[in-house]
């Protein structure tokens, strides 16, 4: 067995890079980007913004340019964390352009969610280096529930730290509005009561394993490719078993079922002690409700399946460390996840 490696903790004055491996930020949202950079600076960090961050379009540039920008920041010893503005759609075209061995020499925190899962999860699978799922740079100005840690809390935590988080009492369901009028405090940003649910009943759950997962639509691209060796990762790094977490960005319930079946048939739940499904704003297909989609695909695994968990495309998002040893404790009234940053 080989232990998980964690990038060294950040301290005040460290440099945070803003690379843009997927989509850039349109001019209409530059004020939000600037506010996010100010929020990072308020934590005592310096920032370096790559040239692609303010490029509008489906992607921020050609794949070669995006790969080069990300690689430069991830391998620069003065950059201690990289957090892109947000995800997008085509980070997959960087997978065969990144030298994971070079990225592993001096590990740097890579932070994000959505399309960034396409890069973070393969990096953890291939190298055993922890990556941080749960926030993008553009989410940083929003105040999180008191029950949560922030991405800053995670990347500044000392080696071996334990992070305890509980389920959020409320979620956001309102549409995004103009940045100037966006509610950003925890009392105003989340308005709809929410709780984690269990797919197969209400019996309490206590389960432990190594966290791995991300955005369903992009994770489902990985099995059968050099970037998707989950079985090898589990055998090398996770004798405790896995807690596989997944969230759908846009896939309706029929597409969600197809993608989950693909992962199941590819063996992605073979080492799982439990499956966590995040909240989603994606629609239900006519005649095929979300609960049925989850039951059809995951109900026969014989392990706990928890859904409507606090990660994904419906804020707020728990920070989850790919590779961390985690314990999930759930009952019908509460949920708690404890992450230990241990090898």
MOMOJO-V697325 format. One record per pair of residues at least 6 apart in sequence whose C-alpha atoms are under 8 Angstrom apart, sorted by sequence separation. I is the first residue (numbers start at 1). GAP is how many residues later the second one is. If there is no record, write none. Layout:
((I/GAP) (I/GAP))
This chain:
((40/6) (41/6) (54/6) (55/6) (60/6) (73/6) (74/6) (123/6) (124/6) (144/6) (176/6) (183/6) (213/6) (222/6) (223/6) (263/6) (264/6) (269/6) (284/6) (299/6) (310/6) (311/6) (329/6) (330/6) (40/7) (53/7) (74/7) (124/7) (182/7) (223/7) (234/7) (298/7) (310/7) (311/7) (328/7) (329/7) (25/8) (52/8) (74/8) (123/8) (234/8) (248/8) (310/8) (311/8) (328/8) (329/8) (52/9) (73/9) (111/9) (154/9) (328/9) (37/10) (110/10) (121/10) (327/10) (328/10) (120/11) (326/11) (327/11) (120/12) (326/12) (327/12) (120/13) (326/13) (52/14) (149/14) (325/14) (326/14) (149/15) (324/15) (325/15) (117/16) (135/16) (149/16) (324/16) (325/16) (134/17) (148/17) (172/17) (173/17) (324/17) (325/17) (147/18) (148/18) (172/18) (173/18) (321/18) (324/18) (50/19) (132/19) (147/19) (148/19) (171/19) (172/19) (173/19) (320/19) (324/19) (111/20) (112/20) (113/20) (147/20) (148/20) (170/20) (171/20) (172/20) (109/21) (110/21) (111/21) (112/21) (113/21) (147/21) (170/21) (171/21) (107/22) (109/22) (110/22) (111/22) (112/22) (113/22) (170/22) (171/22) (95/23) (100/23) (104/23) (109/23) (111/23) (112/23) (113/23) (145/23) (170/23) (171/23) (30/24) (91/24) (95/24) (111/24) (112/24) (169/24) (170/24) (87/25) (90/25) (91/25) (94/25) (104/25) (111/25) (112/25) (169/25) (170/25) (244/25) (82/26) (86/26) (87/26) (88/26) (89/26) (92/26) (100/26) (101/26) (168/26) (169/26) (27/27) (67/27) (71/27) (75/27) (81/27) (82/27) (83/27) (84/27) (86/27) (87/27) (88/27) (91/27) (92/27) (100/27) (168/27) (24/28) (25/28) (26/28) (66/28) (75/28) (80/28) (81/28) (82/28) (83/28) (84/28) (86/28) (87/28) (88/28) (91/28) (167/28) (210/28) (244/28) (275/28) (277/28) (279/28) (280/28) (16/29) (18/29) (24/29) (25/29) (26/29) (27/29) (59/29) (74/29) (77/29) (79/29) (80/29) (81/29) (82/29) (83/29) (87/29) (167/29) (209/29) (242/29) (243/29) (246/29) (253/29) (274/29) (275/29) (276/29) (277/29) (278/29) (279/29) (14/30) (15/30) (16/30) (17/30) (18/30) (19/30) (20/30) (24/30) (25/30) (26/30) (58/30) (59/30) (63/30) (64/30) (67/30) (75/30) (81/30) (86/30) (210/30) (212/30) (216/30) (241/30) (242/30) (243/30) (244/30) (245/30) (246/30) (247/30) (248/30) (250/30) (252/30) (253/30) (254/30) (273/30) (274/30) (275/30) (276/30) (277/30) (278/30) (279/30) (12/31) (13/31) (14/31) (15/31) (16/31) (17/31) (18/31) (19/31) (24/31) (25/31) (26/31) (58/31) (59/31) (63/31) (67/31) (75/31) (209/31) (210/31) (211/31) (212/31) (213/31) (214/31) (215/31) (216/31) (217/31) (241/31) (242/31) (243/31) (244/31) (245/31) (246/31) (247/31) (248/31) (249/31) (250/31) (251/31) (252/31) (253/31) (254/31) (272/31) (273/31) (274/31) (275/31) (276/31) (277/31) (278/31) (279/31) (12/32) (13/32) (14/32) (15/32) (16/32) (17/32) (18/32) (20/32) (24/32) (53/32) (58/32) (71/32) (208/32) (209/32) (210/32) (211/32) (212/32) (213/32) (214/32) (215/32) (216/32) (217/32) (241/32) (242/32) (243/32) (244/32) (245/32) (246/32) (247/32) (248/32) (249/32) (250/32) (251/32) (252/32) (253/32) (269/32) (274/32) (277/32) (278/32) (279/32) (280/32) (281/32) (12/33) (13/33) (15/33) (17/33) (19/33) (20/33) (23/33) (24/33) (64/33) (74/33) (75/33) (208/33) (209/33) (210/33) (211/33) (212/33) (213/33) (214/33) (215/33) (216/33) (243/33) (245/33) (247/33) (249/33) (250/33) (252/33) (264/33) (276/33) (278/33) (279/33) (280/33) (281/33) (11/34) (19/34) (23/34) (24/34) (74/34) (208/34) (209/34) (211/34) (215/34) (217/34) (248/34) (254/34) (278/34) (279/34) (280/34) (18/35) (23/35) (24/35) (208/35) (253/35) (279/35) (22/36) (23/36) (24/36) (74/36) (231/36) (253/36) (257/36) (261/36) (22/37) (23/37) (231/37) (234/37) (253/37) (256/37) (257/37) (260/37) (21/38) (22/38) (230/38) (260/38) (21/39) (220/39) (254/39) (257/39) (20/40) (111/40) (216/40) (220/40) (223/40) (231/40) (253/40) (257/40) (143/41) (144/41) (145/41) (21/42) (142/42) (143/42) (144/42) (217/42) (220/42) (224/42) (141/43) (142/43) (143/43) (216/43) (220/43) (223/43) (22/44) (142/44) (216/44) (21/45) (223/45) (20/46) (21/46) (109/46) (143/46) (19/47) (142/47) (21/48) (20/49) (21/49) (87/49) (19/50) (20/50) (86/50) (19/51) (85/51) (86/51) (33/52) (84/52) (85/52) (86/52) (83/53) (84/53) (85/53) (19/54) (83/54) (17/56) (25/60) (24/61) (17/62) (24/62) (15/63) (16/63) (17/63) (19/63) (21/63) (23/63) (209/63) (249/63) (14/64) (15/64) (16/64) (17/64) (18/64) (19/64) (20/64) (22/64) (23/64) (209/64) (247/64) (248/64) (249/64) (14/65) (15/65) (16/65) (17/65) (18/65) (19/65) (20/65) (22/65) (23/65) (208/65) (247/65) (248/65) (14/66) (15/66) (16/66) (17/66) (18/66) (19/66) (20/66) (22/66) (23/66) (207/66) (247/66) (16/67) (17/67) (18/67) (22/67) (207/67) (22/68) (22/69) (10/70) (21/70) (10/71) (8/72) (7/73) (21/73) (81/74) (133/81) (243/83) (121/91) (121/92) (199/92) (22/93) (121/93) (22/94) (21/95) (199/95) (117/96) (199/96) (117/97) (118/97) (215/97) (117/98) (121/98) (7/99) (8/99) (200/99) (205/99) (7/100) (8/100) (37/100) (40/100) (114/100) (115/100) (118/100) (199/100) (6/101) (7/101) (36/101) (39/101) (113/101) (114/101) (117/101) (118/101) (126/101) (5/102) (7/102) (36/102) (39/102) (113/102) (117/102) (125/102) (6/103) (36/103) (115/103) (125/103) (126/103) (33/104) (36/104) (114/104) (123/104) (125/104) (200/104) (33/105) (36/105) (122/105) (125/105) (128/105) (199/105) (200/105) (32/106) (35/106) (122/106) (198/106) (199/106) (125/107) (126/107) (198/107) (199/107) (125/108) (173/108) (198/108) (199/108) (43/109) (128/109) (197/109) (198/109) (211/109) (212/109) (213/109) (196/110) (197/110) (211/110) (212/110) (196/111) (197/111) (211/111) (212/111) (196/112) (197/112) (210/112) (211/112) (195/113) (196/113) (210/113) (211/113) (194/114) (195/114) (196/114) (210/114) (211/114) (210/115) (211/115) (209/116) (210/116) (208/117) (209/117) (208/118) (209/118) (208/119) (207/120) (208/120) (206/121) (207/121) (7/122) (206/122) (207/122) (5/123) (6/123) (7/123) (205/123) (206/123) (4/124) (5/124) (6/124) (205/124) (206/124) (3/125) (4/125) (5/125) (190/125) (204/125) (205/125) (2/126) (4/126) (92/126) (190/126) (204/126) (205/126) (204/127) (203/128) (204/128) (202/129) (203/129) (202/130) (95/132) (198/134) (114/135) (197/135) (196/136) (195/138) (196/138) (195/139) (196/139) (173/141) (167/142) (168/142) (172/142) (167/143) (171/143) (172/143) (171/144) (172/144) (10/145) (11/145) (171/145) (9/146) (10/146) (8/147) (9/147) (10/147) (32/147) (9/148) (31/148) (168/148) (9/149) (8/150) (9/150) (29/150) (8/151) (6/153) (165/153) (154/165) (167/167) (150/168) (151/168) (166/168) (167/168) (149/169) (150/169) (166/169) (167/169) (148/170) (149/170) (166/170) (145/171) (148/171) (165/171) (166/171) (144/172) (164/172) (165/172) (164/173) (165/173) (164/174) (163/175) (164/175) (162/176) (163/176) (134/177) (162/177) (163/177) (134/178) (162/178) (161/179) (162/179) (160/180) (161/180) (160/181) (161/181) (135/182) (159/182) (160/182) (134/183) (135/183) (159/183) (134/184) (135/184) (134/185) (133/186) (134/186) (132/187) (133/187) (132/188) (133/188) (132/189) (133/189) (131/190) (132/190) (130/191) (131/191) (130/192) (131/192) (130/193) (129/194) (130/194) (128/195) (114/198) (124/198) (113/199) (114/199) (124/199) (121/201) (4/233) (1/234) (2/234) (3/234) (1/235) (2/235) (1/236) (1/237) (1/238) (4/319) (4/320) (6/335) (6/337) (4/338) (5/338) (4/339) (3/340))
